[in-house]
Amino acid sequence: MTDLVSHVRTLVAEGRFDDAWASLRPALRLDGDYRWFNRAARLLATAARHGWTPAYRREARLAVLSTYETAELGELLAVACAVHGLRLDVHLPPFGQVEQQLLGSADELVAFAPTHVLLAPSTHDLSLPELVDRPEAVVDEVVARWTGAWRRVLESGARPVQHLFVVPDSAVLGNLALGTPRSRSNVVREINRRLADAATRRHVLVVDVDRIAADIGKSTWSDHRIWYATRQPASYDGLAATARGTGAVLAADAGLGCKCLVLDLDGSVWGGVVGDVGWDGVEVGPGVRGEAFRAFQDFLAGVREAGVLLAVSSKNDEATAREPFERNPHMRLRLEDFSAFVADWRPKSEQVRDIVEALGISPEDVVLLDDNPAECLEVGQRLPGVGTVPLTGPVADFPRLVASSVLLEPVYRTDEDATRAASYAARDRAEVLRAEAASLPEFWRSLEMTARVRPVSERTVQRAAQLSRRTNQFNLTLRRRSPAEIDALGRDPDWICLTLALADRFADHGIVGLCLAGPAADGELPVDTLVLSCRVIGRTAEHHLLAALSRHAAERGIRRLRGHYVPGPRNALVADLYDRLGFRRDGDDWCLDLTGAPPIDSPHIREQP
Amino acid sequence: MTARLREILVDLLDLDRELADTDGRHTVEDWNSLAHVRIVHALETEFAVRLPDWVLTADRITVAELAKLIESA
């Protein structure tokens, strides 16, 4: 650990910032050690002075409104986000100025124009005695303070990020505290519960700092000496862990969460080498290790249900690798749980590259889990964007190891998350059909596609925001919109906000398309956002969505649609989309006259009433 | 020990010069109160000692005094 810090220090001194970041980043992804975060903070600061920054994929601007000193936390937050490819500009007004900043004319805050505002209170603020008088009133008051702050933040167009309170230990009441409604710990728990409950209804991101503290141990997380000396409630390790947890939430909100876990098989998903012991000889189910592997598979199945894809990368003959899934009754995971299955004798980096291409995602969206550290190293070197977690140590600890390393952070959960893996599997079956079809129109017809284009609603706004933030390939303008923004646009009469859900003969893919158009002016409607999930690219769904937009617009008296394309690193496939949709070039834009011929629609997709 | 102590201070304070025994918070501009607590934490971790609480908030403390405190801790 010290060696890594020294190594990075040397590289920085030599001006080799790229190498220094490449050395440090994998460690930062896996662990929240303060020394690494501190070193990374100074690496980024020094490198920035020399004009070097990491390769960022997204940007966010975070104002931190806190009741405690956050200078250190602010530096660590920038590191925690950089690890995920999120460039974070941080604004740190003096602490203890939450209301003044939000209610007053805080010119600096307005000028900073934050995309997110972190509201960071401390349990110390509450000054609660061991036994709280009128606990309901206290809870109401605290909840009202912070939900009031959310309202102000949302009105400003930023997204609130609420740190919850660390539940304090009750040294006096001991075990009795839990059964005593007036106990300080129970009151803080109730405040957290109420805030979390309200947050889910108001598009507010929540960071459960109590969970983070419990994870590293509350006695490790807090340091009373540091509190008295600096007004920072957490120890340095506690601050790093809190920054890491908050960074994961911000990154996930920007669409940078882990989308796919790639699993090795032998020694990772089951014990033993299937090529040697056969499908019925692998360790899973009965026995000490067998139970632990089964429990790990349970964990992975839960991850899949939360919307993260699973894939296999295994050095085995494919038929041999598949057999335990097909025949071993103790296996929890089945073949249909995997969105991609690669088993051959090529280097793992090649296998993972195939998986990335097959699923239409970025290497940065992928994490490889492998019990062989050499394989992780090989993949890490050849595909630097891919995260790797060596499954070392006892099998029983694998779930905890993966959970704490990968920081799976679904900031919100949509219906589509639960069905994503099935949708990818259906896409594979459709690809077989495509190969067999004589022509593309025949393929499209054979899919028997139906669509539901609907205005964005309260029920679909989270999914709409998820599409806006996570879609990179079929994304015309690369604008990222939060749920609150989309909700507001959906209510604005000058905007038309539509989602597209698609089903075919193999699966209901759920909402896979989004179009936000507005504000309308002088009979013209600009297309602000047009995205389509990569699962349904190449099916003419974009024709269907644009035709629906044209009809909605024409009904409102709009005479012309205006489209714009912003080139990015991965959206070249839609560079000529507006040409293909019948728009005419107009300077840097494309326009479609709605008073002339109707827009090109897809004859292969039937709209469901 | 003193050499390592100086190394840590130079590193944490991002200095491009050596520190003298008489250097301290009063001579190094960036050695502010937050940096000072960070330094105390780093020294305690490095040398596996616990420095007296007053050190955390000491306004004026020199490199030599820190070295002495670590030795006696």
HADDOCK unambig.tbl for C-alpha pairs under 7 A between the chains (distance, minus, plus):
assign (segid A and resid 229 and name CA) (segid B and resid 56 and name CA) 6.39 0.50 0.50
assign (segid A and resid 229 and name CA) (segid B and resid 57 and name CA) 6.18 0.50 0.50
assign (segid A and resid 230 and name CA) (segid B and resid 34 and name CA) 6.62 0.50 0.50
